[in-house]
Amino acid sequence: MDSALESSGQALAAPIVPATSVIAIPGRDIVVELDVSAEAPSPAGRRPVRYQLDCSPDDLDDVLAFTAPAPLAVYVQVDDPVLADAALADTARALTEAGHIPGLPTGHGPGAVADFLAVLAHADTGFVARAETASDVLALLSGTAAALSGFDVRDALVAPDADRLGRLIPEAAEALREILLAVEVDDPDAVLSGLREAGLTSR
C-alpha cells in the first residue's frame, strides 16, 4: 500500500489500495489503483476519494473516454525520457479537457514540469504527483505556487524557497491545495521529517 501526502505537507492523505485487493478501511477514505485493462470495482464502504491508473500513450484514447464513479487520476508513462518530457504538457491538456486529473511522475526536467504546471494553473481538475524525497515535494510545492502567482516556475523548481511557502497567505495556500491535490511517496515518514526540517510542517 503506497501513501500520499496532502499538498500542504501537513498530513497523510488517503492510502492507495490496488483494485485487486480493495478493502474498506474504517474511518479512512481510500484511493483505488486501477489496471488500465480492468473496470473500476465497487468497493464496500466509503466511495474512494479518487481512482488512479498508469497507462501508456497507446492506451490514452481509451482512458480519455473512461468513466469512473469517482475522479480519475492518470499517470501517462513514456519510457523514453526525451519523449516523456515533450509529451507531458500535451497529455495533461488532453486529460484535463476530458475531466480527468493528470498525474506527474518523477524524473521530468524543470522545463517539462513548468510546461505541465502552466496547463494545470488554468484547469479546474488539479493534479497529483509522485515524489521520492522531501526536496522533490518542496520543489513541487514551490513550482505550483509560482505557476499560480506568476513567478518564474523553472527557478522555483530548481531553487525552491521554503520561507516563501511558509509565508503564503491563507487564500494562496488554499489555491495551492486545490491544484496540487496530493503527492504520492514511498516513505512518508522520511518526507514529513524533511519537510519539518524545512519548516513546512509541525506534524
C-alpha positions, 0 to 999 in steps of 0.5 A: 500500500503506497501513501500520499501526502496532502499538498500542504505537507501537513498530513497523510492523505488517503492510502492507495489500495490496488483494485485487486485487493480493495478493502474498506478501511474504517474511518479512512477514505481510500484511493483505488489503483486501477489496471488500465485493462480492468473496470473500476470495482465497487468497493464496500464502504466509503466511495474512494476519494479518487481512482488512479491508473498508469497507462501508456500513450497507446492506451490514452484514447481509451482512458480519455473516454473512461468513466469512473464513479469517482475522479480519475487520476492518470499517470501517462508513462513514456519510457523514453525520457526525451519523449516523456518530457515533450509529451507531458504538457500535451497529455495533461491538456488532453486529460484535463479537457476530458475531466480527468486529473493528470498525474506527474511522475518523477524524473521530468526536467524543470522545463517539462514540469513548468510546461505541465504546471502552466496547463494545470494553473488554468484547469479546474481538475488539479493534479497529483504527483509522485515524489521520492524525497522531501526536496522533490515535494518542496520543489513541487510545492514551490513550482505550483505556487509560482505557476499560480502567482506568476513567478518564474516556475523553472527557478522555483523548481530548481531553487525552491524557497521554503520561507516563501511557502511558509509565508503564503497567505491563507487564500494562496495556500488554499489555491495551492491545495486545490491544484496540487491535490496530493503527492504520492511517496514511498516513505512518508515518514522520511518526507514529513521529517524533511519537510519539518526540517524545512519548516513546512510542517509541525506534524 
